[in-house]
Amino acid sequence: MDYKSLTKRCKGPAFPAKECCSAFKEFACPYVSEINNMNSDCAQTMFSYMNIYGNYPPGLFANECRERKDGLVCPLSPLYSPNLNASTADSTPPRFISLLISAATTVLALLVVT
């Protein structure tokens, strides 16, 4: 993962929510399946590296980037789904990054403990 796409757009000290959340979605949505895989530590690892490379305050994305109760909406894109064509992409339901809030909470807990 290239964290520069996120860290170039989401910068402190203000960390503007609109820009940070937009950058976060563009960064994370291509990996929604991996992030939501409860059998991996992908989400936890991603948030750890985000905090290392971006020096983000604890809970920034979990607190600021919410669209629905289930998480952020990640529409399927033909760019990341080779079996879809343009006519089916519009009718495909969006996917959610549903573990982001819980993963962020886990990372925050680990940061507080260490």
N, C-alpha and C positions, 0 to 999 in steps of 0.2 A: 504494500500500500504506500502511496506517495502522500504524505501528510502535508506537503507544501501547498496543495490545492486548498486545504482548509486553513492552514496557518497564515497564508498570504492574505486571506480575506477576513478572517476573524482575529482581530488584534486588540490588545488592551491599550490603554487602561480601561476604555469604555466598554469594549466587547459588545458592539451594537447587536441586539437580539435578531433583528431582521436579517442582517448580513451574515451573522454567525450561524443562524439556523438554516439559511439557504445554502451556505457553504457546507454545513454539516450534512444536509440531505444529499447534495451532489457527491460528497465524499463517501457516505455510508450506504446509500441506496443500492449501488451496484453489488454490494456484498450482503444484502438483506438476508439471504438464505443462510449464509455462514454466521452472521451475527445472531440470528434467531435460533441457531442450532444449540439446544440445551446440552448436548453431549460434547461440546467443545468450549474452550475458554476464549473464543474469538472476540466476543464483545468486551470481556474484561481486559484482554490484551490490547485491543484497539483503544479503549479509554485510557489505559496506562500510557501508551505511546502518545496519544493526543495530549495528555497532560505534560509529558516530558518535552515534546516538541513545541507545544503552544503555550506552556505555562498558564493554562486556564485555571480559573478559580474553581474549587470543588463545587460540583452541582450545576455548573453553568448551562450545559446542554440539557440536563434533566429538568431543570427549573424553567428554562426559557423556551425550549423547543418542544412544544406540545401542540398537536393538531386534533387528536382524538384520544379517547380513553385507552385505546389499544396501542397507541404510539403514533409515530410519524407515518404519513402516507407516502409510500414509494411506488409510483406507477411503474408498471412493466414497460420497458422500452425495447423496441426492436434491436437497438444497439447491443443490449445485453441478453436478448432472448432470440437467438438466431432462427428458431422455428416459427416466429411470429412474422406476419407481414403487416403492412401499414393498415390494411382494412380490419384486421383482428386486434391490433394494438389498442384501438380506441374503445373496443368493447370488453377488454380484459379488465377485471376488477383490480384495484390497486392492492399492493402488499403493504404490510406494516412492519416497522421496526419495533416490535413489541417488547423486546427485552431491554431496550435502551435505558429505561428508567431504573429497572432493577439492576442492570449491570452498572450503571452510574452510581447507584447507591452502594453496591458492593465495593466498587473502587474507592468511593469516599470512605467507607468503613475501613478499608485497608490502609488508606492514607492516614486516617486518624489513629489507628492502632500503631503504625510504624513511626 
